């Protein structure tokens, strides 16, 4: 670690077996989370029919007596606490990379999270400081052994439609606080929180029995001067369903994998404006993924490392990141300890002066193979004919008066959804042959998702000609005058039997919405943006209804700008 990295780290807020949390100098609202290579070995193997991937399912310990767990923990502390943990080389950097990738996906959907940015060190990332809500949400699509033990009669691997959402209360949630100056062993009996690491706080002795919705509603949590009411509970519930829906869609579409379950935690920011954000790291036990059956030769603890490498490579491939680790490669010891790195900034600077390029990527360069160095170009024209998978929309105007409306559609699609748009001017009355040549410019790119939008009068035949001579979806936007909008007979006069070959809309927003929904079937980024938009609309209505209820009781009126000020985020009331 360089000296510039040391300058941004403040005091140590938490130091556990698997992670350390630092404050940041001159940034009171931010923290830096350092992930270690240790992993707690206790747990059972997840067994789902058709799955080849062993996975630790620590939730099997939910029903164990809490007192016995504390006794076991005290005994392990008295003997040797390190016996229950193993070191998996590269685990810290891999989990940090996976967490970064997941939060980049959530950022596409504009979901509020505590994640800020990656750190220049591979096993650290920067996040917003928040106080954790003592609730763990588990969303299940398939029933595993743990679930069927608590619910006899359900077959292992049963598919839940919709997914089952479970609520667990955390007796002792992780508290990011300043470490005591004295011996920490003398303070174990005075605080149960000191016994718990962050992996334990996810699903071990800090969890009590499953809570119902009514129990959570009547708990009346008050965290950071924010009361957890029905509105906040509905917000967290809907956010959990949205995140699970997005990740399940991405894994299924991009990698042909099934997301079995997912654990999500929320926190409340410590800033003046309170905000509920997603605030958990994606560790080994955060989710279980059903992978296609593959032959493997790894055994024991190498299975965990192989799974982390595979998940990391899959996510980085989905996000088009350029770093991958061969799944058959076993990561060795990356470097010296974290404390030793902080004492060697001079050595790092010396290496840089000697011409050795330092890597600021998520995974060190010596842990992967750059396949681009081994690629050989087929011919000089390979780049010209390489297919593009980027989605696009072709806006076809039938007259010069329609170009202004076409520009509005182009700006909306490009700025909001990052969809490439081309505006063309064609007329079937002047030259039908020109329309066919126009289509040939796009039809040769068979792998590229394309949607055509035509503007003008529906009777001009432009949409019909494009739809009849191509396999691409065609949307015709018929812009009506004010007189036509007030006369339903004029709208019906547009319709004909031939109009069933393409979609007809009457507003620019409807055309944009149809384009995005069609292209989202082949573009996970558009799909997540649409799913995030649905969540935002739900939250806006939820907050508006809450404000309306309050203003009705006080006799005041609610205005539209007041509702927009919340921007779909629950703030301090």
Order of alpha helices (4+ residues) and beta strands (2+ residues): alpha-beta-beta-beta-beta-beta-beta-alpha-beta-alpha-beta-beta-beta-alpha-beta-alpha-beta-alpha-beta-beta-alpha-beta-beta-beta-alpha-alpha-alpha-beta-alpha-beta-alpha-beta-alpha-beta-alpha-alpha-beta-alpha-alpha-alpha
